[in-house]
Amino acid sequence: MTEGMLRDEPFAPEVVATDLVYQGRVWDVRNDTFRYGAAELQRQYVDHPGASAIVALDEEERVLLIQQYRHPIRCRDWEIPAGLLDVEGESPLEAARRELAEEADLEASEWVPLVSAFTTPGGNDEVVHLFLARGLTPLAHAHEREAEEADIRVEWVPLADAVTGVLEGRLRNGILAIGVLAAAERLRRSQS
């Protein structure tokens, strides 16, 4: 099989039953029973609305990183701006524009889709759509932030340094890793 032929293969087994185990503010937990071949299987997973994330690059090819507290990992995690697809009818690109404004007080004149990725396909159905944003300008007014976003730290890091941080295991956020590696490869290919 050649490289260009590798693709995820959609497959929809018959779902015999689905139960809402837990309903949360952001996502739910479901228990599905489905037929797979001759077997009837049961799996629990997080039912997630999906998200958009932004690799924002300035004219010096520095990437915008934000740091905020993430309770499940008990860490102030370096990330790229990102947010849920939780507004009815909003496209992933529109969500990315909204999140860049909300988390970084920026807008961009150029948006390029990078990749879409399943974050943990064995445990949730979340897909994150990543975009490269360029032509950045600050918004006239800063967005009000609260809770974990109230003390977001913002850093502009050379893209090459962010790639090194990922490869050395210092930057461990999965969406950040996918985003900066995809952006670096996109730029490399455009310069070849």
Biotite code that builds the C-alpha atoms (Angstrom):
import biotite.structure as struc

atoms = struc.array([
    struc.Atom([0.000, 0.000, 0.000], chain_id="A", res_id=1, res_name="MET", atom_name="CA", element="C"),
    struc.Atom([1.441, 3.370, -0.942], chain_id="A", res_id=2, res_name="THR", atom_name="CA", element="C"),
    struc.Atom([1.561, 6.331, 1.416], chain_id="A", res_id=3, res_name="GLU", atom_name="CA", element="C"),
    struc.Atom([-1.172, 8.239, -0.435], chain_id="A", res_id=4, res_name="GLY", atom_name="CA", element="C"),
    struc.Atom([-3.626, 5.370, 0.018], chain_id="A", res_id=5, res_name="MET", atom_name="CA", element="C"),
    struc.Atom([-3.577, 5.267, 3.835], chain_id="A", res_id=6, res_name="LEU", atom_name="CA", element="C"),
    struc.Atom([-6.867, 6.588, 5.180], chain_id="A", res_id=7, res_name="ARG", atom_name="CA", element="C"),
    struc.Atom([-9.088, 6.007, 8.189], chain_id="A", res_id=8, res_name="ASP", atom_name="CA", element="C"),
    struc.Atom([-11.943, 3.753, 7.193], chain_id="A", res_id=9, res_name="GLU", atom_name="CA", element="C"),
    struc.Atom([-15.412, 4.787, 8.373], chain_id="A", res_id=10, res_name="PRO", atom_name="CA", element="C"),
    struc.Atom([-17.285, 1.846, 9.808], chain_id="A", res_id=11, res_name="PHE", atom_name="CA", element="C"),
    struc.Atom([-20.693, 1.920, 11.460], chain_id="A", res_id=12, res_name="ALA", atom_name="CA", element="C"),
    struc.Atom([-21.651, -1.279, 13.271], chain_id="A", res_id=13, res_name="PRO", atom_name="CA", element="C"),
    struc.Atom([-25.238, -1.663, 14.398], chain_id="A", res_id=14, res_name="GLU", atom_name="CA", element="C"),
    struc.Atom([-25.674, 0.012, 17.790], chain_id="A", res_id=15, res_name="VAL", atom_name="CA", element="C"),
    struc.Atom([-28.094, -2.163, 19.746], chain_id="A", res_id=16, res_name="VAL", atom_name="CA", element="C"),
    struc.Atom([-28.322, 0.150, 22.771], chain_id="A", res_id=17, res_name="ALA", atom_name="CA", element="C"),
    struc.Atom([-26.820, 3.400, 23.978], chain_id="A", res_id=18, res_name="THR", atom_name="CA", element="C"),
    struc.Atom([-27.123, 4.668, 27.521], chain_id="A", res_id=19, res_name="ASP", atom_name="CA", element="C"),
    struc.Atom([-26.174, 8.032, 28.983], chain_id="A", res_id=20, res_name="LEU", atom_name="CA", element="C"),
    struc.Atom([-24.076, 7.079, 32.016], chain_id="A", res_id=21, res_name="VAL", atom_name="CA", element="C"),
    struc.Atom([-23.126, 10.626, 32.998], chain_id="A", res_id=22, res_name="TYR", atom_name="CA", element="C"),
    struc.Atom([-24.165, 14.020, 31.671], chain_id="A", res_id=23, res_name="GLN", atom_name="CA", element="C"),
    struc.Atom([-21.548, 16.703, 32.189], chain_id="A", res_id=24, res_name="GLY", atom_name="CA", element="C"),
    struc.Atom([-21.272, 20.425, 31.567], chain_id="A", res_id=25, res_name="ARG", atom_name="CA", element="C"),
    struc.Atom([-18.903, 19.922, 28.630], chain_id="A", res_id=26, res_name="VAL", atom_name="CA", element="C"),
    struc.Atom([-19.125, 16.242, 27.667], chain_id="A", res_id=27, res_name="TRP", atom_name="CA", element="C"),
    struc.Atom([-21.051, 13.103, 28.521], chain_id="A", res_id=28, res_name="ASP", atom_name="CA", element="C"),
    struc.Atom([-20.142, 9.481, 29.183], chain_id="A", res_id=29, res_name="VAL", atom_name="CA", element="C"),
    struc.Atom([-22.011, 6.883, 27.151], chain_id="A", res_id=30, res_name="ARG", atom_name="CA", element="C"),
    struc.Atom([-22.258, 3.104, 27.253], chain_id="A", res_id=31, res_name="ASN", atom_name="CA", element="C"),
    struc.Atom([-22.907, 1.557, 23.838], chain_id="A", res_id=32, res_name="ASP", atom_name="CA", element="C"),
    struc.Atom([-23.759, -2.018, 22.991], chain_id="A", res_id=33, res_name="THR", atom_name="CA", element="C"),
    struc.Atom([-23.053, -2.839, 19.332], chain_id="A", res_id=34, res_name="PHE", atom_name="CA", element="C"),
    struc.Atom([-22.685, -5.758, 16.967], chain_id="A", res_id=35, res_name="ARG", atom_name="CA", element="C"),
    struc.Atom([-19.190, -6.371, 15.643], chain_id="A", res_id=36, res_name="TYR", atom_name="CA", element="C"),
    struc.Atom([-19.042, -9.418, 13.421], chain_id="A", res_id=37, res_name="GLY", atom_name="CA", element="C"),
    struc.Atom([-20.743, -12.248, 15.291], chain_id="A", res_id=38, res_name="ALA", atom_name="CA", element="C"),
    struc.Atom([-20.116, -10.646, 18.693], chain_id="A", res_id=39, res_name="ALA", atom_name="CA", element="C"),
    struc.Atom([-22.114, -8.140, 20.677], chain_id="A", res_id=40, res_name="GLU", atom_name="CA", element="C"),
    struc.Atom([-19.698, -5.758, 22.408], chain_id="A", res_id=41, res_name="LEU", atom_name="CA", element="C"),
    struc.Atom([-20.069, -3.078, 25.035], chain_id="A", res_id=42, res_name="GLN", atom_name="CA", element="C"),
    struc.Atom([-17.876, 0.040, 25.285], chain_id="A", res_id=43, res_name="ARG", atom_name="CA", element="C"),
    struc.Atom([-17.927, 3.153, 27.425], chain_id="A", res_id=44, res_name="GLN", atom_name="CA", element="C"),
    struc.Atom([-16.572, 6.416, 26.049], chain_id="A", res_id=45, res_name="TYR", atom_name="CA", element="C"),
    struc.Atom([-16.642, 10.161, 26.439], chain_id="A", res_id=46, res_name="VAL", atom_name="CA", element="C"),
    struc.Atom([-19.128, 11.740, 24.005], chain_id="A", res_id=47, res_name="ASP", atom_name="CA", element="C"),
    struc.Atom([-17.360, 14.992, 23.097], chain_id="A", res_id=48, res_name="HIS", atom_name="CA", element="C"),
    struc.Atom([-18.495, 17.931, 20.925], chain_id="A", res_id=49, res_name="PRO", atom_name="CA", element="C"),
    struc.Atom([-15.078, 18.308, 19.279], chain_id="A", res_id=50, res_name="GLY", atom_name="CA", element="C"),
    struc.Atom([-12.778, 21.316, 19.230], chain_id="A", res_id=51, res_name="ALA", atom_name="CA", element="C"),
    struc.Atom([-10.748, 23.704, 17.132], chain_id="A", res_id=52, res_name="SER", atom_name="CA", element="C"),
    struc.Atom([-7.141, 24.708, 17.815], chain_id="A", res_id=53, res_name="ALA", atom_name="CA", element="C"),
    struc.Atom([-4.908, 27.390, 16.382], chain_id="A", res_id=54, res_name="ILE", atom_name="CA", element="C"),
    struc.Atom([-1.218, 27.517, 15.526], chain_id="A", res_id=55, res_name="VAL", atom_name="CA", element="C"),
    struc.Atom([-0.834, 31.292, 15.441], chain_id="A", res_id=56, res_name="ALA", atom_name="CA", element="C"),
    struc.Atom([2.417, 32.351, 13.759], chain_id="A", res_id=57, res_name="LEU", atom_name="CA", element="C"),
    struc.Atom([3.697, 35.905, 13.670], chain_id="A", res_id=58, res_name="ASP", atom_name="CA", element="C"),
    struc.Atom([5.870, 37.456, 10.952], chain_id="A", res_id=59, res_name="GLU", atom_name="CA", element="C"),
    struc.Atom([9.016, 36.131, 12.709], chain_id="A", res_id=60, res_name="GLU", atom_name="CA", element="C"),
    struc.Atom([7.668, 32.543, 12.618], chain_id="A", res_id=61, res_name="GLU", atom_name="CA", element="C"),
    struc.Atom([7.113, 32.525, 16.352], chain_id="A", res_id=62, res_name="ARG", atom_name="CA", element="C"),
    struc.Atom([4.194, 30.465, 17.601], chain_id="A", res_id=63, res_name="VAL", atom_name="CA", element="C"),
    struc.Atom([1.802, 31.690, 20.251], chain_id="A", res_id=64, res_name="LEU", atom_name="CA", element="C"),
    struc.Atom([1.789, 29.405, 23.287], chain_id="A", res_id=65, res_name="LEU", atom_name="CA", element="C"),
    struc.Atom([-0.493, 29.847, 26.256], chain_id="A", res_id=66, res_name="ILE", atom_name="CA", element="C"),
    struc.Atom([-0.135, 28.276, 29.669], chain_id="A", res_id=67, res_name="GLN", atom_name="CA", element="C"),
    struc.Atom([-3.043, 27.540, 31.957], chain_id="A", res_id=68, res_name="GLN", atom_name="CA", element="C"),
    struc.Atom([-3.891, 25.183, 34.789], chain_id="A", res_id=69, res_name="TYR", atom_name="CA", element="C"),
    struc.Atom([-5.392, 21.819, 33.784], chain_id="A", res_id=70, res_name="ARG", atom_name="CA", element="C"),
    struc.Atom([-6.802, 20.006, 36.777], chain_id="A", res_id=71, res_name="HIS", atom_name="CA", element="C"),
    struc.Atom([-6.784, 16.373, 35.471], chain_id="A", res_id=72, res_name="PRO", atom_name="CA", element="C"),
    struc.Atom([-2.980, 16.524, 35.030], chain_id="A", res_id=73, res_name="ILE", atom_name="CA", element="C"),
    struc.Atom([-2.381, 18.882, 38.017], chain_id="A", res_id=74, res_name="ARG", atom_name="CA", element="C"),
    struc.Atom([-0.196, 21.050, 35.852], chain_id="A", res_id=75, res_name="CYS", atom_name="CA", element="C"),
    struc.Atom([0.036, 24.474, 34.240], chain_id="A", res_id=76, res_name="ARG", atom_name="CA", element="C"),
    struc.Atom([0.189, 23.115, 30.715], chain_id="A", res_id=77, res_name="ASP", atom_name="CA", element="C"),
    struc.Atom([1.680, 24.844, 27.663], chain_id="A", res_id=78, res_name="TRP", atom_name="CA", element="C"),
    struc.Atom([-0.909, 24.760, 24.873], chain_id="A", res_id=79, res_name="GLU", atom_name="CA", element="C"),
    struc.Atom([-1.970, 26.458, 21.694], chain_id="A", res_id=80, res_name="ILE", atom_name="CA", element="C"),
    struc.Atom([-5.254, 28.399, 21.747], chain_id="A", res_id=81, res_name="PRO", atom_name="CA", element="C"),
    struc.Atom([-8.163, 25.975, 21.433], chain_id="A", res_id=82, res_name="ALA", atom_name="CA", element="C"),
    struc.Atom([-11.776, 25.550, 22.360], chain_id="A", res_id=83, res_name="GLY", atom_name="CA", element="C"),
    struc.Atom([-14.879, 23.445, 22.094], chain_id="A", res_id=84, res_name="LEU", atom_name="CA", element="C"),
    struc.Atom([-17.261, 23.247, 19.176], chain_id="A", res_id=85, res_name="LEU", atom_name="CA", element="C"),
    struc.Atom([-20.076, 24.127, 21.545], chain_id="A", res_id=86, res_name="ASP", atom_name="CA", element="C"),
    struc.Atom([-21.879, 26.905, 19.669], chain_id="A", res_id=87, res_name="VAL", atom_name="CA", element="C"),
    struc.Atom([-24.840, 25.643, 17.632], chain_id="A", res_id=88, res_name="GLU", atom_name="CA", element="C"),
    struc.Atom([-24.183, 25.905, 13.885], chain_id="A", res_id=89, res_name="GLY", atom_name="CA", element="C"),
    struc.Atom([-20.625, 27.227, 14.269], chain_id="A", res_id=90, res_name="GLU", atom_name="CA", element="C"),
    struc.Atom([-18.058, 25.725, 11.888], chain_id="A", res_id=91, res_name="SER", atom_name="CA", element="C"),
    struc.Atom([-14.626, 24.600, 13.114], chain_id="A", res_id=92, res_name="PRO", atom_name="CA", element="C"),
    struc.Atom([-13.071, 27.661, 11.407], chain_id="A", res_id=93, res_name="LEU", atom_name="CA", element="C"),
    struc.Atom([-15.540, 30.032, 13.072], chain_id="A", res_id=94, res_name="GLU", atom_name="CA", element="C"),
    struc.Atom([-14.778, 28.385, 16.432], chain_id="A", res_id=95, res_name="ALA", atom_name="CA", element="C"),
    struc.Atom([-11.044, 28.839, 15.796], chain_id="A", res_id=96, res_name="ALA", atom_name="CA", element="C"),
    struc.Atom([-11.554, 32.547, 15.072], chain_id="A", res_id=97, res_name="ARG", atom_name="CA", element="C"),
    struc.Atom([-13.614, 32.897, 18.270], chain_id="A", res_id=98, res_name="ARG", atom_name="CA", element="C"),
    struc.Atom([-11.066, 31.041, 20.403], chain_id="A", res_id=99, res_name="GLU", atom_name="CA", element="C"),
    struc.Atom([-8.108, 33.071, 19.097], chain_id="A", res_id=100, res_name="LEU", atom_name="CA", element="C"),
    struc.Atom([-9.984, 36.219, 20.099], chain_id="A", res_id=101, res_name="ALA", atom_name="CA", element="C"),
    struc.Atom([-11.088, 34.868, 23.486], chain_id="A", res_id=102, res_name="GLU", atom_name="CA", element="C"),
    struc.Atom([-7.796, 33.324, 24.563], chain_id="A", res_id=103, res_name="GLU", atom_name="CA", element="C"),
    struc.Atom([-5.237, 35.620, 22.933], chain_id="A", res_id=104, res_name="ALA", atom_name="CA", element="C"),
    struc.Atom([-7.065, 38.855, 22.036], chain_id="A", res_id=105, res_name="ASP", atom_name="CA", element="C"),
    struc.Atom([-5.989, 38.397, 18.412], chain_id="A", res_id=106, res_name="LEU", atom_name="CA", element="C"),
    struc.Atom([-7.531, 38.120, 14.975], chain_id="A", res_id=107, res_name="GLU", atom_name="CA", element="C"),
    struc.Atom([-5.922, 36.729, 11.847], chain_id="A", res_id=108, res_name="ALA", atom_name="CA", element="C"),
    struc.Atom([-6.289, 37.642, 8.191], chain_id="A", res_id=109, res_name="SER", atom_name="CA", element="C"),
    struc.Atom([-5.056, 34.253, 6.887], chain_id="A", res_id=110, res_name="GLU", atom_name="CA", element="C"),
    struc.Atom([-6.451, 30.874, 7.938], chain_id="A", res_id=111, res_name="TRP", atom_name="CA", element="C"),
    struc.Atom([-5.223, 27.547, 6.557], chain_id="A", res_id=112, res_name="VAL", atom_name="CA", element="C"),
    struc.Atom([-6.522, 24.139, 7.693], chain_id="A", res_id=113, res_name="PRO", atom_name="CA", element="C"),
    struc.Atom([-3.605, 22.035, 8.979], chain_id="A", res_id=114, res_name="LEU", atom_name="CA", element="C"),
    struc.Atom([-4.943, 18.671, 10.171], chain_id="A", res_id=115, res_name="VAL", atom_name="CA", element="C"),
    struc.Atom([-7.814, 17.112, 12.072], chain_id="A", res_id=116, res_name="SER", atom_name="CA", element="C"),
    struc.Atom([-7.016, 14.536, 14.751], chain_id="A", res_id=117, res_name="ALA", atom_name="CA", element="C"),
    struc.Atom([-8.844, 12.116, 17.018], chain_id="A", res_id=118, res_name="PHE", atom_name="CA", element="C"),
    struc.Atom([-7.396, 12.816, 20.478], chain_id="A", res_id=119, res_name="THR", atom_name="CA", element="C"),
    struc.Atom([-8.029, 9.457, 22.191], chain_id="A", res_id=120, res_name="THR", atom_name="CA", element="C"),
    struc.Atom([-10.046, 7.192, 19.881], chain_id="A", res_id=121, res_name="PRO", atom_name="CA", element="C"),
    struc.Atom([-10.105, 4.339, 22.396], chain_id="A", res_id=122, res_name="GLY", atom_name="CA", element="C"),
    struc.Atom([-11.751, 6.505, 25.034], chain_id="A", res_id=123, res_name="GLY", atom_name="CA", element="C"),
    struc.Atom([-13.606, 9.382, 23.384], chain_id="A", res_id=124, res_name="ASN", atom_name="CA", element="C"),
    struc.Atom([-14.991, 10.559, 20.053], chain_id="A", res_id=125, res_name="ASP", atom_name="CA", element="C"),
    struc.Atom([-13.333, 13.993, 20.171], chain_id="A", res_id=126, res_name="GLU", atom_name="CA", element="C"),
    struc.Atom([-11.904, 15.328, 16.936], chain_id="A", res_id=127, res_name="VAL", atom_name="CA", element="C"),
    struc.Atom([-9.803, 18.493, 16.974], chain_id="A", res_id=128, res_name="VAL", atom_name="CA", element="C"),
    struc.Atom([-9.510, 20.631, 13.841], chain_id="A", res_id=129, res_name="HIS", atom_name="CA", element="C"),
    struc.Atom([-6.194, 22.502, 13.733], chain_id="A", res_id=130, res_name="LEU", atom_name="CA", element="C"),
    struc.Atom([-5.652, 25.697, 11.751], chain_id="A", res_id=131, res_name="PHE", atom_name="CA", element="C"),
    struc.Atom([-2.623, 27.797, 10.904], chain_id="A", res_id=132, res_name="LEU", atom_name="CA", element="C"),
    struc.Atom([-3.370, 31.486, 11.523], chain_id="A", res_id=133, res_name="ALA", atom_name="CA", element="C"),
    struc.Atom([-1.186, 34.266, 10.126], chain_id="A", res_id=134, res_name="ARG", atom_name="CA", element="C"),
    struc.Atom([-1.536, 38.005, 9.575], chain_id="A", res_id=135, res_name="GLY", atom_name="CA", element="C"),
    struc.Atom([-2.185, 38.527, 13.269], chain_id="A", res_id=136, res_name="LEU", atom_name="CA", element="C"),
    struc.Atom([-3.423, 41.793, 14.738], chain_id="A", res_id=137, res_name="THR", atom_name="CA", element="C"),
    struc.Atom([-4.458, 42.597, 18.305], chain_id="A", res_id=138, res_name="PRO", atom_name="CA", element="C"),
    struc.Atom([-8.106, 43.232, 19.070], chain_id="A", res_id=139, res_name="LEU", atom_name="CA", element="C"),
    struc.Atom([-9.136, 46.684, 20.276], chain_id="A", res_id=140, res_name="ALA", atom_name="CA", element="C"),
    struc.Atom([-10.419, 45.291, 23.582], chain_id="A", res_id=141, res_name="HIS", atom_name="CA", element="C"),
    struc.Atom([-9.122, 42.436, 25.733], chain_id="A", res_id=142, res_name="ALA", atom_name="CA", element="C"),
    struc.Atom([-11.481, 39.544, 26.407], chain_id="A", res_id=143, res_name="HIS", atom_name="CA", element="C"),
    struc.Atom([-12.497, 39.097, 30.050], chain_id="A", res_id=144, res_name="GLU", atom_name="CA", element="C"),
    struc.Atom([-11.242, 35.798, 31.424], chain_id="A", res_id=145, res_name="ARG", atom_name="CA", element="C"),
    struc.Atom([-12.245, 33.853, 34.522], chain_id="A", res_id=146, res_name="GLU", atom_name="CA", element="C"),
    struc.Atom([-11.475, 30.611, 36.377], chain_id="A", res_id=147, res_name="ALA", atom_name="CA", element="C"),
    struc.Atom([-8.408, 28.834, 34.933], chain_id="A", res_id=148, res_name="GLU", atom_name="CA", element="C"),
    struc.Atom([-8.252, 31.320, 32.057], chain_id="A", res_id=149, res_name="GLU", atom_name="CA", element="C"),
    struc.Atom([-7.937, 34.320, 34.419], chain_id="A", res_id=150, res_name="ALA", atom_name="CA", element="C"),
    struc.Atom([-4.164, 33.911, 34.727], chain_id="A", res_id=151, res_name="ASP", atom_name="CA", element="C"),
    struc.Atom([-3.288, 32.616, 31.263], chain_id="A", res_id=152, res_name="ILE", atom_name="CA", element="C"),
    struc.Atom([0.377, 33.161, 30.504], chain_id="A", res_id=153, res_name="ARG", atom_name="CA", element="C"),
    struc.Atom([1.226, 34.052, 26.881], chain_id="A", res_id=154, res_name="VAL", atom_name="CA", element="C"),
    struc.Atom([4.601, 33.446, 25.199], chain_id="A", res_id=155, res_name="GLU", atom_name="CA", element="C"),
    struc.Atom([5.777, 33.854, 21.610], chain_id="A", res_id=156, res_name="TRP", atom_name="CA", element="C"),
    struc.Atom([8.242, 31.038, 20.917], chain_id="A", res_id=157, res_name="VAL", atom_name="CA", element="C"),
    struc.Atom([10.238, 30.406, 17.729], chain_id="A", res_id=158, res_name="PRO", atom_name="CA", element="C"),
    struc.Atom([8.480, 27.554, 15.935], chain_id="A", res_id=159, res_name="LEU", atom_name="CA", element="C"),
    struc.Atom([11.744, 25.576, 15.787], chain_id="A", res_id=160, res_name="ALA", atom_name="CA", element="C"),
    struc.Atom([12.090, 25.858, 19.596], chain_id="A", res_id=161, res_name="ASP", atom_name="CA", element="C"),
    struc.Atom([8.526, 24.626, 20.078], chain_id="A", res_id=162, res_name="ALA", atom_name="CA", element="C"),
    struc.Atom([9.265, 21.639, 17.819], chain_id="A", res_id=163, res_name="VAL", atom_name="CA", element="C"),
    struc.Atom([12.397, 20.920, 19.870], chain_id="A", res_id=164, res_name="THR", atom_name="CA", element="C"),
    struc.Atom([10.366, 21.171, 23.090], chain_id="A", res_id=165, res_name="GLY", atom_name="CA", element="C"),
    struc.Atom([7.916, 18.588, 21.741], chain_id="A", res_id=166, res_name="VAL", atom_name="CA", element="C"),
    struc.Atom([10.646, 16.213, 20.562], chain_id="A", res_id=167, res_name="LEU", atom_name="CA", element="C"),
    struc.Atom([12.537, 16.523, 23.869], chain_id="A", res_id=168, res_name="GLU", atom_name="CA", element="C"),
    struc.Atom([9.374, 15.816, 25.888], chain_id="A", res_id=169, res_name="GLY", atom_name="CA", element="C"),
    struc.Atom([9.226, 19.227, 27.599], chain_id="A", res_id=170, res_name="ARG", atom_name="CA", element="C"),
    struc.Atom([6.008, 20.240, 25.796], chain_id="A", res_id=171, res_name="LEU", atom_name="CA", element="C"),
    struc.Atom([3.638, 17.308, 26.242], chain_id="A", res_id=172, res_name="ARG", atom_name="CA", element="C"),
    struc.Atom([0.248, 18.678, 25.262], chain_id="A", res_id=173, res_name="ASN", atom_name="CA", element="C"),
    struc.Atom([-0.944, 16.468, 22.402], chain_id="A", res_id=174, res_name="GLY", atom_name="CA", element="C"),
    struc.Atom([-2.769, 19.161, 20.459], chain_id="A", res_id=175, res_name="ILE", atom_name="CA", element="C"),
    struc.Atom([0.223, 21.506, 20.764], chain_id="A", res_id=176, res_name="LEU", atom_name="CA", element="C"),
    struc.Atom([2.495, 18.697, 19.520], chain_id="A", res_id=177, res_name="ALA", atom_name="CA", element="C"),
    struc.Atom([0.305, 17.879, 16.523], chain_id="A", res_id=178, res_name="ILE", atom_name="CA", element="C"),
    struc.Atom([-0.126, 21.569, 15.698], chain_id="A", res_id=179, res_name="GLY", atom_name="CA", element="C"),
    struc.Atom([3.494, 22.718, 15.841], chain_id="A", res_id=180, res_name="VAL", atom_name="CA", element="C"),
    struc.Atom([4.780, 19.617, 14.042], chain_id="A", res_id=181, res_name="LEU", atom_name="CA", element="C"),
    struc.Atom([2.158, 19.994, 11.293], chain_id="A", res_id=182, res_name="ALA", atom_name="CA", element="C"),
    struc.Atom([2.866, 23.728, 10.943], chain_id="A", res_id=183, res_name="ALA", atom_name="CA", element="C"),
    struc.Atom([6.634, 23.161, 10.774], chain_id="A", res_id=184, res_name="ALA", atom_name="CA", element="C"),
    struc.Atom([6.184, 20.507, 8.098], chain_id="A", res_id=185, res_name="GLU", atom_name="CA", element="C"),
    struc.Atom([3.759, 22.707, 6.142], chain_id="A", res_id=186, res_name="ARG", atom_name="CA", element="C"),
    struc.Atom([6.290, 25.556, 6.173], chain_id="A", res_id=187, res_name="LEU", atom_name="CA", element="C"),
    struc.Atom([9.149, 23.196, 5.235], chain_id="A", res_id=188, res_name="ARG", atom_name="CA", element="C"),
    struc.Atom([7.201, 21.881, 2.249], chain_id="A", res_id=189, res_name="ARG", atom_name="CA", element="C"),
    struc.Atom([6.263, 25.391, 1.094], chain_id="A", res_id=190, res_name="SER", atom_name="CA", element="C"),
    struc.Atom([9.943, 26.405, 1.152], chain_id="A", res_id=191, res_name="GLN", atom_name="CA", element="C"),
    struc.Atom([11.139, 23.361, -0.841], chain_id="A", res_id=192, res_name="SER", atom_name="CA", element="C"),
])
